[in-house]
């Protein structure tokens, strides 16, 4: 008698362009799909979810090493930036050998780097260990999570990818408060040690992905009849390609400026007379409200599965600009709280809609390369903006200018998304 696994996970033959060639894929059960999704969510929970933790430790590092804000901010901006950027370096390897082994290796490297950063004697050691090594290794986990979910879910890919992004919001909600507690009890060094251990817990996720590779649908083809010219990422000879170029511009300019709340809320709160705990509460609420935004975006994707994503993205960017304005304009706690609320909802919507926009513009075959390209440009912008944000604070004694720049960039992104929608209609 066939087992339940044999019944639920059966083989299906998918014809290639070549009439004589087929690839065999085992149809995954719901249990396996859920297991892979949960594993990938933990990878995102500990990758970008860890970035706001550095916003809490940021204040402690300034005090410990008496370093300039512009230099100290490199720790968090480099970590978050390389989490995006590194994907372009490893996308080819991931596509060729799969996602399991890269995740396990990256988890070991990043976990040990964060752990040993607790023994740093100056800010530059923290930059190298956490910012460079940790961020570069985490980029593999971040990319592999997207790719694995895209390969596992043949149907409902947009909603599955949107659901995946919720893990980042959960991490951004829980981990800053946890970091604040660890700093009070063990200091910033103990906090780094414990977070290093939590990152090492990503190794079992890599094992699960490795043993699930037979269930992935990569939808690739080995036919020699494929024209390699048509397989280029973008030929710039159609309105769809122009729309994609504009989307890449959006991915380059908005992540760095939109992160001003995540990076500087704790320090901004202290500059306005609040204590670190109040700033940490505001920072964690960025993640909590971001989770609400992701839930809203995922629900919309499920209800309106055929709706083009460009217009919801444009509206979200306009509200993101409003959020930046509220945070910088109102200097009291509750005024900042209102801005944090709008910021969380809007950025949550943006982050859960972007993977669907990538699929919409380029398709599943080009999805790993598209994610990697968008991530690398986002990462470059994040690294640069983190340093510049700290430099603004060193020069002016505050972050107002950084927030006003973020307002302008968010409005520009909204306009570009509206143009993309117009190009899609004309295609």
GISUL-V629521 format. One record per pair of residues at least 6 apart in sequence whose ideal C-beta (glycine too) atoms are under 6 Angstrom apart, sorted by the first residue. I is the first residue (numbers start at 1). J is the second residue. D is the distance in whole Angstrom. If there is no record, write none. Layout:
I:J:D + I:J:D
This chain:
8:29:4 + 9:26:5 + 9:27:6 + 9:28:6 + 9:29:5 + 10:27:5 + 11:24:5 + 11:26:6 + 12:25:6 + 12:27:5 + 13:22:5 + 13:24:6 + 14:23:5 + 15:22:6 + 16:221:5 + 16:223:5 + 17:221:5 + 17:223:4 + 17:225:5 + 18:223:4 + 25:217:5 + 26:214:5 + 26:215:5 + 28:215:4 + 33:152:6 + 36:152:5 + 36:212:5 + 39:205:4 + 39:208:5 + 40:145:4 + 40:148:5 + 40:149:5 + 40:164:6 + 41:167:4 + 42:205:5 + 43:141:4 + 43:145:4 + 43:202:6 + 43:205:6 + 44:145:5 + 44:167:4 + 44:168:5 + 45:167:4 + 45:171:4 + 46:199:5 + 46:202:6 + 47:83:6 + 47:138:4 + 47:141:5 + 47:142:4 + 48:168:5 + 49:168:5 + 49:171:2 + 49:172:6 + 49:175:6 + 51:80:4 + 52:172:5 + 52:176:5 + 52:262:5 + 52:283:6 + 53:175:5 + 53:179:4 + 54:75:6 + 54:76:4 + 55:76:6 + 55:262:6 + 55:263:5 + 55:266:6 + 55:283:6 + 56:176:5 + 56:179:5 + 56:180:6 + 56:266:6 + 56:280:6 + 57:188:5 + 58:72:6 + 59:266:6 + 59:267:6 + 60:188:4 + 61:72:5 + 62:72:5 + 65:122:6 + 65:123:4 + 67:123:4 + 68:394:6 + 69:390:4 + 69:393:5 + 69:394:5 + 70:387:6 + 70:390:4 + 70:391:4 + 70:394:5 + 71:123:6 + 72:123:6 + 73:386:5 + 73:390:3 + 74:127:5 + 74:387:6 + 75:126:5 + 75:127:5 + 75:130:6 + 75:131:5 + 76:263:6 + 77:382:6 + 77:383:5 + 77:386:2 + 78:131:3 + 78:135:6 + 78:383:6 + 79:130:6 + 79:131:5 + 79:134:6 + 79:135:4 + 80:382:5 + 81:379:4 + 81:382:4 + 81:383:3 + 82:135:3 + 82:136:5 + 82:139:6 + 82:379:6 + 83:135:5 + 83:138:5 + 83:139:5 + 83:142:5 + 84:375:4 + 84:378:4 + 84:379:3 + 85:376:5 + 85:379:3 + 86:136:5 + 86:139:3 + 87:139:5 + 87:143:4 + 87:372:4 + 87:375:4 + 88:372:5 + 88:376:4 + 90:140:5 + 91:368:5 + 91:369:6 + 91:372:4 + 94:102:6 + 94:144:6 + 94:147:6 + 95:368:5 + 98:213:5 + 99:144:4 + 99:147:6 + 99:148:5 + 99:209:5 + 100:206:5 + 100:209:4 + 100:210:3 + 102:140:5 + 102:144:6 + 103:141:6 + 103:144:5 + 103:206:3 + 103:209:6 + 104:203:5 + 104:206:4 + 106:137:4 + 106:140:4 + 106:141:5 + 107:202:4 + 107:203:5 + 109:137:4 + 110:134:5 + 110:137:4 + 110:138:5 + 110:199:5 + 111:196:5 + 111:199:4 + 111:200:4 + 113:129:5 + 113:133:4 + 113:134:5 + 114:130:6 + 114:134:5 + 114:192:6 + 114:195:5 + 114:196:4 + 114:199:6 + 115:193:5 + 115:196:3 + 117:126:5 + 117:129:4 + 117:130:5 + 117:192:5 + 118:189:4 + 118:192:4 + 118:193:5 + 120:126:5 + 146:371:5 + 147:368:5 + 148:209:5 + 149:160:5 + 149:161:6 + 149:164:5 + 150:367:5 + 151:216:4 + 151:217:6 + 151:218:6 + 153:160:4 + 154:217:5 + 158:301:5 + 158:356:4 + 159:298:6 + 159:301:5 + 159:302:5 + 161:355:4 + 162:297:6 + 162:298:4 + 162:301:5 + 162:352:4 + 163:298:6 + 165:294:6 + 165:351:5 + 165:352:5 + 166:291:6 + 166:294:5 + 169:287:5 + 169:290:4 + 169:291:4 + 169:294:5 + 169:348:6 + 172:287:3 + 173:284:5 + 173:287:3 + 173:288:4 + 176:280:5 + 176:283:5 + 176:284:5 + 177:284:5 + 179:191:5 + 180:280:4 + 182:190:6 + 182:191:4 + 182:194:6 + 183:191:5 + 219:364:5 + 219:365:6 + 234:241:5 + 234:244:6 + 235:241:6 + 239:423:4 + 239:426:5 + 239:427:5 + 240:427:5 + 242:423:6 + 243:420:4 + 243:423:4 + 243:424:6 + 244:361:5 + 246:416:5 + 246:420:5 + 250:413:5 + 250:416:5 + 251:374:4 + 251:377:5 + 251:378:5 + 252:377:4 + 252:381:5 + 253:409:5 + 254:409:6 + 254:413:5 + 255:378:4 + 255:381:6 + 255:382:5 + 256:381:4 + 256:382:4 + 256:385:3 + 257:385:6 + 257:406:4 + 257:409:4 + 260:402:5 + 260:403:6 + 260:406:5 + 261:286:5 + 261:343:6 + 264:399:5 + 265:279:6 + 265:282:5 + 265:283:5 + 266:279:4 + 266:283:6 + 268:399:5 + 269:278:6 + 269:279:3 + 272:331:5 + 282:340:5 + 285:340:5 + 286:340:6 + 286:344:5 + 289:341:5 + 289:344:2 + 289:345:5 + 290:344:4 + 290:347:6 + 290:348:4 + 292:345:6 + 293:344:6 + 293:345:4 + 293:348:2 + 293:349:5 + 294:348:4 + 294:352:4 + 297:349:4 + 297:352:4 + 297:353:5 + 298:352:6 + 309:353:5 + 309:356:5 + 309:357:5 + 309:360:6 + 310:417:5 + 310:420:5 + 310:421:4 + 311:421:5 + 312:353:6 + 313:353:5 + 313:417:5 + 314:414:5 + 314:417:4 + 314:418:5 + 316:346:5 + 316:349:4 + 316:350:5 + 317:410:5 + 317:413:4 + 317:414:4 + 318:414:5 + 319:342:6 + 319:346:4 + 320:346:4 + 320:410:4 + 321:407:5 + 321:410:4 + 321:411:5 + 322:342:6 + 323:339:5 + 323:342:4 + 323:343:3 + 323:346:6 + 324:403:5 + 324:406:5 + 324:407:5 + 325:407:5 + 326:338:5 + 326:339:3 + 327:336:6 + 327:339:3 + 328:400:6 + 328:403:4 + 358:370:5 + 362:370:4 + 389:402:5 + 392:401:5 + 392:402:5 + 393:399:6
